[in-house]
Amino acid sequence: MTTIRHYLVWILAAAMLVAPLGASASQQDYEITAGDANTGVTYRAAVNAALQALASLSSGNTSPTTTYAHQLWADTGNDLLKIRNAANGAWITIGRLSEVYLGLAALSAENEFTAAQKLKGDALLLRLKDTGTSGEEWALRSDGGYIEVLLNTGTESSPTWTAQIITGVNALRIGNGTSSNIDIIANNAAATKPRLRYQAAGSKWQYSNDGSTFNDMGSGEGGGGGSDSLPVGSLVTFMGPSCPAGTLATDGGAISRSTYASLFAVIGTMYGIGDGSTTFNKPDLRGYFLRGRDNGAGVDPDRASRTNRGDGTTGDNVGTKQSHQFYSHNHSASSSISHNPSYWDQFMMMMYNNAHGQAMGAPPVGEYGADFSWTWNSSNALVVSTSVAANGGNETRPVNINVLYCIKH
């Protein structure tokens, strides 16, 4: 009988090691009663149950029977982590057990800005309000695999978030919210801030020293224009059949003043007014050689007579023209004449030469006029007419090769 009694005691003790009587394995009142301290086995079982409840945050479908201020409870029935308030009068929900970071960003209420920064809802990870003179409102958001820095272009109550910086894996976009433009502005105190931007329209990089007037830096790799830094209005000598991206053929055609506003700002209507309101003309360099403006050097003697470039401007100005001209010069000509004088002439010449010891066929020299007085027979006089034949083509030109002149826009 004694043996059976001891056996039952050991069974009861083993059951108490698994869970204390009157409580689930994950919940406990955290009290060691006199009964718990009856034996070493019961005491050990009570302590283990309290530690298990503490480790599991008193998890269960129902709240713990005995509660304490600031006690944690994993409410498995509602998938919530809760904490007892300071007065031990109610449970306060902290977050969801199944969500990363307990879903705090989604559960946090949007209220007045009482701190420099708050976690917000609507997919915002961070929202900041500048309480200074600017009043600007910024936010940080994760969207589509990217982290975005946003500016509120609406109001605080009805925000409109516009991306200013977007960064992801191997990607960084600094811009005005569009998917293809980049705009980098120097952070200085000057009223006119230097800027660097990429514009998808025209596929070109541009820079500005004052923040408003932009110069093209080229059309980029693959665009055909290279990555040069020629300013708008520069001429590009191109050896292909058509002008590369970022440039236009100099064929005198009319183009839009708005589409090519940068070029219009440089040349205006110098080469023609277009339709007088919406278009302007490009320079026409087809078939022309280029010549540097004299500008006081005195190399171009006819600079004052240069003709209209397109807007009525003449003289020594960029774009004015000159027609064909030869430099003033003389031509020399020579003739070879063979003449057979009359017999009388030959006789007189022979007598003269004989008297002076000259060869018979030599012309009379020396004292010709002093020794003889004779007259040339007018019937034997010779009249010679000489002309210079024309030679050359349609123009005066050096050796040359055709190129395509293109203007940067």
Order of alpha helices (4+ residues) and beta strands (2+ residues): alpha-alpha-beta-beta-beta-alpha-beta-beta-beta-beta-beta-beta-beta-beta-beta-beta-beta-beta-beta-alpha-beta-alpha-alpha-beta
